[in-house]
């Protein structure tokens, strides 16, 4: 018996040694192994897990502010990259309306984690959208210029550059990536929580429902969503008193008196009712159609629906299932439309995010399942990049 146990132990050690060597070779030599390794490290870094091992295997990234030409002046961005001079894959990211600040811990964490995973990361900052809950159509053009600037950096491989964004920034990234000047240069688009059609987003917010195919569910839009939509509506209202009241109520959260509401013009009351909420989608659509053509034109200009026919890149879409800023039904419609094209497209729906931020809600089993979904999504990106 003792001899048997000795032989069993010896064989077990040999098998484990062979497996360990095989694993090391797989990680060190094969592209799939390297990508798997970096993806595991990235996911453990961005999720709220106790072990964060990226820094054990890579140098500390460099973070620096850069400026670059845009049509109406100079753009500002932060770039994160490893200190070596070897050209690497890169991604241009746009955080969109009311974005977290440049020194927000989540932003810094993401920049460092992506750069440690082998992707030079550039955050394009918008002074009009970052702090004013606003949508600035000029930022789409600015993203095109920012992408070209990133491509030209000596530490970037120009053939492996993608673009991505979060929420409104994700939709803007999709539109910029569809621009014919850069469409064939964009390696991938990563859209986290985008809307597909701004008109549908407004109608879902106004009717307090989200809908997908024949399914209609109650939906309570976040105050930030109403704030952004209020800023869009007030742009086209000719009466300054209307603009002031809608801004006070839906941007600053103040209460309006019956006298204030009675003093609104017809256009102002349309906007007020849309933002306050109506009883049905049909009513919301009727009110929407009565708003000025200028408003309709702007919503079309910032809707991926009107632009994505020019996309040439792989598209990866990620959305929080219970997102209160943009309903996940918008990403589902985007995925369906792109699936009809020749683009390679993947859609992942998660339940462990609060809009675009990871949370620790759910059981261990649920977190494991959701973590694996995030792993698969990021593996696709890192595989393209590496």
N, C-alpha and C positions, 0 to 999 in steps of 0.2 A: 504493500500500500504506500509506504514511504517513497519507494522508487517511482511509483506511478505518479504521485503528487509532484515529485521533483521534475519528472519528464514533462508533466502538464504545465508546470510553472515555467520551465525553460521554453517550451513551445509558445506559450502565451506571450512571454517577453519578446521572442523573436517576431511573432505576428504583429504585436503592437509596435515594435521598432520599425518593421517594414511599412506598416500603415502610416506611422508618423513621418517616415522618410518620403513615402508617396505623397502625403499631404503637403509637406514642405515643397517638394518638387512641383506639385500641381499649382501651389500658390506662387512660387517663384518663377516658374517657366511659362505656364500657359496663360494666355490673355483672360480666359474664363476664371482661372484661379486668382489672378491679381485683382480682377474686378470684384469677385466675391469677397475677397479679403477687405478691400477698400470700402465696399458697400456695407459690410457688417460694422466696420469701424465708424462709418458715417452715421448709420442709423442709431448706433449706441450713443453717439455724440449728441444728436439733436433731440432724441427722446429723453424723457426724465428717468434715466437709468443710473444706478449707483456707480457703474464702471464706465469710464470714458478713456479709452486707450489710444486714441489717435496720436496724441502727443508723444507716445512711447516710440513711435515708428517714423515720425516725420519732424523736420525742423519747424521752428516757429514761423508762421507766415508773416510777410511784410504787408502792412496796410499803409496806403498813401492816398492822399487827395490829388486828383488830376483835373485839368480843365481841357476842353476841346472845342473846336468851332461848331456852332449850330447856326441856323439861318438868322436868328435875331440876337446873336451875341456869343457868349461862352457858356457851355454846359459844364456842370460840376459833377464829379463822381468820386467814389472811393473804390480803389482796386486792392484786392487781396491776392497775393501770389507767393509761392515759395521762393527762397533766396537764390536758388540755383538759376542758371541762365538757359537751361534747356527749354525750347519752345513747347508749350503745353496746350491742351484744349482749354477753351474759355467759354464763359457764359455772361451775357449782359442781363441783369435783373432790374425790374422796375416794380417798386412796391405800391405805386398807385396813389389813390386819394387818401388823405389823412394818414399817410404812411408813418410807421415808427421812425423815430429820429435816427440819425447816423450812428449815435452811440448807444442805441437801444441794445440791451444784452442779447436779445434774440437775433438782431441783425448782425452783430459782431460774431456771435456763435456760428451763424450760418455762413458768413464770409470765411471764417477760419476753417470750418469743417469742410466746405467745398474745396478750398485751396489745398488743404491737407490731402484730400482725395484725388488731387491731381488736376483740378479745374481752376484756372485763373478766373476770379469772380469780380465783376464790375457792377456796382450799384449806381444807376443813374438817378440823380435827385432832381425833383421838380419843386421849385419854390412856390408855384401857383397851386399845385395839387397836394403837396405834402402836409401843409398846415391849414388849408382853407376849406377842406371838405368839398373841393371843386373838381370839375373835369375840364381839362384844357386840351383841346384837340391838337394844338401845336406840339404837344409832347409826342405824338405819334411820329411826326417828322423828325423831332429831336432824337428819338430812339433809332431811327435809320442812320443818322449821322453818328450817334454814339457807337452803334454796331461797327460801322466802318472804321472808326477810330480804334476800337478794341482790336479789330482784325489786324491793324497795322503795327501793333506793339511787338518789339523784338522777342519778348518772352512768350508770345502767343503763336500757336500753329494756325495760320489763316484758314486752313482747310477743316478745322475742327472747332468752329465757333457756333454756339447756340444762343438763344434768347429766351427769357422767361419772365414771369411776373406773378403777382398775387392779386386776386380780386379784380378791380378795375385795371390794375397794372397788367394782369394776365391777358385781359381782352385787348389792351393796347399793344402788348407784345405780339399777339396773334396778327393784328392788323399791320404792324410794322414789318413782321416777317413775311407778309404777303406783298410788300412793296416790290415791284419788279426790279428795282435797282439792287436789291440784296437777296431776293427770294431764293435764288439758286445758290447763294453763298451760305445760307443758314443751315447748319447741320441738324439742329433739333429745336423744337419749341416745347418748353415746360410750362403749362398753364395750370396754376393752382387757384381754384375757386373762381373761374371766369364766368361772365355772362356771355351768352351767344347773341341775344338780341336785346338791345336796351329798351325797346318798346315793350317787349314781353316782361322784362324786369319791372318796369314801371307799373304795368297792369297787374302783375302779381302783388306788388307792394300795395297798390291802391285797393285791390279786392281782398287783401289779407289772405290770399290763397296761393298755393303753388300747384302747378298742374303739369302733368306729363302724359301724353297720349290721352287715354280716357279717364285717367285718375286725377281727382281734384282733392287736395288736402288743405286744412287750415294752415296758415303760415303767418307768423308774427314778425314782420321785418324789423331789423335792428334800427335803433335811432340814427346811427350813422348812415344807413341806406337812405332813410327819409331826408336826412340833412343834405346828402349829395344830390338827391333828386330835387329838393327844394331850391338849391343853388342853380340847378339847370333850368327850372321853371321860371325863377325870378329873373333870369337873364333876359327873357323875352317879354316880360310884363312892362308895358309902357308907363304905368302909374307908379310913381315912387312910393306912395303910401302902401300900395299892394305889396311891393317888394319888401318894404320894411316889416309889415305884419307877418308875412310868410317867413321871413328871416328870423324874426323874434320867436315865433312859435316853433318852427320845425328845425331851426339850427341851434337856437339858444335855449329852447325848452320852456319858454314862457307861456302863460295862459292868455288866451284872447277873450275879451268880453263879447257879449252879444252885439253891443253897439259897434265894436271894432269890426266884427264879421259883417254886419249890416252895411258898413261903409265901404266894403270892397266893390270894385268894379266887376263886371261880368267875367272878364278874363281872370281877375284875381280870385273870384269865388270858385271858378273852375279849378284853379291850382290848389286852393285851400281844400276843396272837397276831395281831390285826388290824393293829397297827402294825408288828410285826416282819415281817409278810408271810406269806401262805399260798399254797397251790399252785394255786388256781383261783378263778374268780369265784363259782362255786357255793358253795364253802367260805366265801368272804368274806361272801356274802349270808346264809348260815346263821348265822354268828357275829354279823353285824350285827342280824339279827332277834331275837337273844337279849338284846341290850342293852336297858336300861330304856326305857319309853315316853317318858319325859322327854327322852331323847336324840333319839329319832325326831322328837318334836315340835319340838325346837330346830332340827334340820336342815331340816325343812320350812319353818320360819319364815324361814330365811335362804336358801332356794332360789328363784331366779326362776321356776322351773317352776310353783310354786304361786301366783304373783301376776301374771304378765305379761299375763293376759287383759284387764287394765284399762289397759294402755298405749295412749296416744293419739298418741304422737309418732313422728317419724322415728328409727330406731335404726341406728347404725353400729357394727359389731363388728370388732375387729382382734385377731389372735392370732398368736403366734409358733408356727410349725409344729412345732418340736421343744421346746416349753415343758415343763420338768420340774417346774414348780410346779402348773400346771393343764393337763391335756392339751387339745390343740386340738380334740379330738372333742367337748368340752363346748360350745364355741362353734358347731361345726357343727350340733349338735342344737338349740341355741338359735335359730340362723338358720332351720333347717327349720321349727320351730314358729312363729316370727314370720312366716314367709313364707305361712303358712296364714291369717293375719289380714289386716286392711285396712291395717296399718302399712306404711309404706315402710321397707325394711330392706336394708342392704348388708353383705356379709361380705368381709373382706380377710384373707388369710393370708400372713404374711411369713416370710422365712428369715434376715433380717439383724438380728434382735433376740435378745437374751438375756433371755427372759421379757418385760419391758417396756422394756428399755434397748437403744438401737441399738448395733450393733457394726460393725466393718469387715471381718468375715470374708467370704470369697468373692472371685471375680474382679471385674474392672471391669464386665464384662457383667452378672454377677449383681447387683452393687450398683446398676447402672443400672435393671435390671428391677424390683428391690425398691424402689428410690427412686421409680420411677414409680407403683408400687402405693400407696406412702405418699402421694404427691402426689394421686392420685385420691381417696383416703380423706379427706385433709384438705381438698381442694377442696370436697367435699360438705358438710363442716362449715362452712367459711368462706362457702360460697355461701348456706347457711341463715342464717348470722349476719349477712351483709352484704346 
